[in-house]
């Protein structure tokens, strides 16, 4: 079974269909999915605003948790045996399905102490946060746009653990007491950041594509763009333009970097697996706090999409397959 976007639009554009699954080839393995996150990217894709899914007919979902039902020489070499709980991030969408045929190079083991529901909220959000901080380089001061969101809260925790000074835009309680909160509703917030940091932060992690972020960063710093929110009804075009502009500014002052997790996962699989393994271990051992999963049954996927659109603070929607 899979939840497929049959047209662009509201949650009624999703159809659950029984589909024929091709058998694994070569070193591929079969995973029975038990839980899959449903986030803002899935909502945007369903509406038709996601640049990487320009036509309907796709299955949403980047990350998942499940049980390995078959194994191969590669999965065995990675220590993944049939019956193991695994988590992964697809370099493309397709995780909102009950079974997946996938290369084991995208899978890591889930620690025994971590529930599948909690593990499901972490892969895409955690890898995005950790990779964005890697792209921020040695910056000692970091501004995080949307610091109370799923990615922002994880980035803040990781940055603080690295000993960085963290500022973040938001209007609610920050994820840690050591974070300086900046109210983005104040049109002068970039000037406030420059004043508080003596000329601007050394790095910013941004998911909006807003040009205002550059005003808060020192000329020698870096802006890491993890997404481009775009105008309502123009999200896809704005994302394409924003990405192109960021690429042109890679040697600017400040310079810009596009943090595309799907492409990075595809190209850097060993690094990705090490990163995700560490993030899951941190969550399992209490060093990293993840959002509370709002678990909704797969056969109520339309309600899950509505819940994801509501974006309840501190919660991430997870499909129970």
Number of C-alpha atoms within 10 A of each C-alpha: 16 22 26 20 24 17 17 19 17 14 18 15 16 23 17 19 11 11 12 7 11 9 11 16 12 10 15 20 24 24 28 21 24 23 30 31 31 30 25 15 16 23 21 19 26 29 19 23 27 22 15 14 18 13 16 17 16 19 24 26 25 23 26 34 33 27 21 25 16 18 20 20 15 16 21 13 10 14 11 21 19 16 14 19 23 25 30 30 28 22 17 18 18 19 25 30 26 20 21 23 16 17 19 24 19 19 28 25 23 24 19 11 10 16 12 23 22 22 26 31 28 30 25 22 24 24 23 22 26 20 20 25 24 14 19 22 12 12 18 16 22 27 29 31 24 21 30 24 22 23 26 27 27 26 28 29 21 19 22 18 11 12 10 16 19 24 24 26 22 20 14 11 11 22 20 14 8 13 19 16 22 22 15 15 10 9 10 11 18 20 16 17 24 16 13 13 17 10 16 25 29 24 31 30 29 26 19 18 23 14 9 14 20 23 17 26 28 21 16 13 24 28 31 25 24 22 18 22 20 20 12 9 11 13 20 23 16 19 22 16 15 22 22 12 14 20 15 13 16 15 12 14 15 19 21 25 21 21 23 16 23 17 12 16 21 16 12 11 14 12 12 23 21 11 18 25 19 12 22 25 20 14 18 19 13 11 14 17 16 22 18 16 20 21 20 20 14 23 14 12 23 20 15 23 23 14 18 22 17 10 15 12 12 15 18 26 27 28 28 23 22
